[in-house]
Amino acid sequence: MNKIAWAVIITSGVLLSACASQTGWTPTVDSYNDPNAFRINQDMAECKALASQASGGTLQESAIGAAAGGLMGAAGGAALGAVAGNAGTGAALGVITGGLGGAGMQGYNAEMKYKNAFNNCMSGRGHHVLR
């Protein structure tokens, strides 16, 4: 697989994955009647760190998805390309499309894990999280 294909896969995957853990997303917490309202800021900071750890990091997961998707896409693309008469072109297209799809999906899954872990952490600490 050539370096340009890998660069396209990784760059596009990172851009496509909404990177909630990198943009500062936080859950909405209703502090009304919350006996622990004075701890919201401290709990937010602690839960953010725990959620990042639990999700594996959106960027890292996107890179893993890009690699796996690229490998599977290359194999499928080469097979289809061989039928059409050019296995190399088919493999190259398969790498790019498979890598983008894999990166996007892994990034999305990591984002959802991050949000769920953050919400569960805050709820577990007695805060009312709006979903």
N, C-alpha and C positions, 0 to 999 in steps of 0.2 A: 504494500500500500504506500502511495507516495505521501510526501510531507505536506503537500498542499491540501490533499483530501483530509488529512488529520487536522490541519489548522482550521479548515472550514467547519469540520464537525465540532471541534471543541469550542471555537468561537461562537458558532451559531447556537450550540447547545446552552452555553452560558447565557447568551442573550435571550433565548427562548424560555429558559426556566425562570419563573417569576421571582425567585430569590427572596422570599419573605424574610428569611433569617438575615439577609444582608441589607434590607431596606428599612429596618427598624419597625416592622409590624408588631403591634401589641394588641392584646385582646381589650375589648371595652369592658370595664369593670364598673358596676353600679355601686357606689359607696353609700347609698341611702340605707340606713339601718344596719350597716356593717360594723360590728363591734371591733373589727380589726382594721378599720379604715386608715388609721395612723400608720399601718405597716404596708400599705399598697405599694409605695415606691420601692421599698426594700424588697418586698416579695416579687415585684416586677423584675428587678435586676437579677435576683436569684433564679427565678423561673425562666428568664431569658437564657441564662447560661445552661441550665438543665435541659431546656428544649433544644438548644443548639447541639448539645452533646447527644441527646436522644435521637435527633434526626440524621446525624451523620454529616451534616453540612450540605447545603444545596449544591455548592460548587463542586465538592468532591463527588457527590452522588451523580451529578450531571456528567462528570468526566468518566465515571465507571459505566454509566449508561451509554455514553458515546462509544466507548471501546467495545462493549458487548454488541450494541446495535450495528456498529461498523463491521465487525467480524461476521455477524449473521447476514447483514446486507450484502457483503462481498461475496459470500458463498451463494446466496440466492441470485444475486445479479450476474455472477459468472455463469450459473446454470442457464438462466434465461438468455444471457448474451450468447452463449454457445449455440443455443437453438436458433438464434437470430443471425449467427455468423460472426459475432465479435465478442468473445468472452471477456477480453480486457476492458472494453468500454462498459459492458454490463456490470462487471465487478466494480469499476470506479463509480458508476452511478449507484450501485447497491450500497457501497461504503458510505457515500454521502447521505443518501436518504435513510439508510438504516441507522447511521450515526446520529443524525438529527433527531430521528424519532426516539431512539434510545435515550439520548441526552435529555430531550424534553420530558419524556415520561419519568425518568429517574428524578429529574429536578422537581417535577410536579409532586411526585410521591414524597420526596424529602420535605417539600414545603408543607404538605398536608400533615406529615408527622410532626413537623415543627409547631404548627398551629395547634394541633391536638394536644401535644405535650405541654405547650404553654397554657392553654385553657385548662387542662386537667390539673396542672400544678397550682394555678391560681384558685381554682375551685376547691382543691384539696386543702388549701390554706384558709378556707372559710370565706372567700370572696365570691360575690355573685357576678358571674361572667355572662355577659349578654352574647348570645350566639346568633 
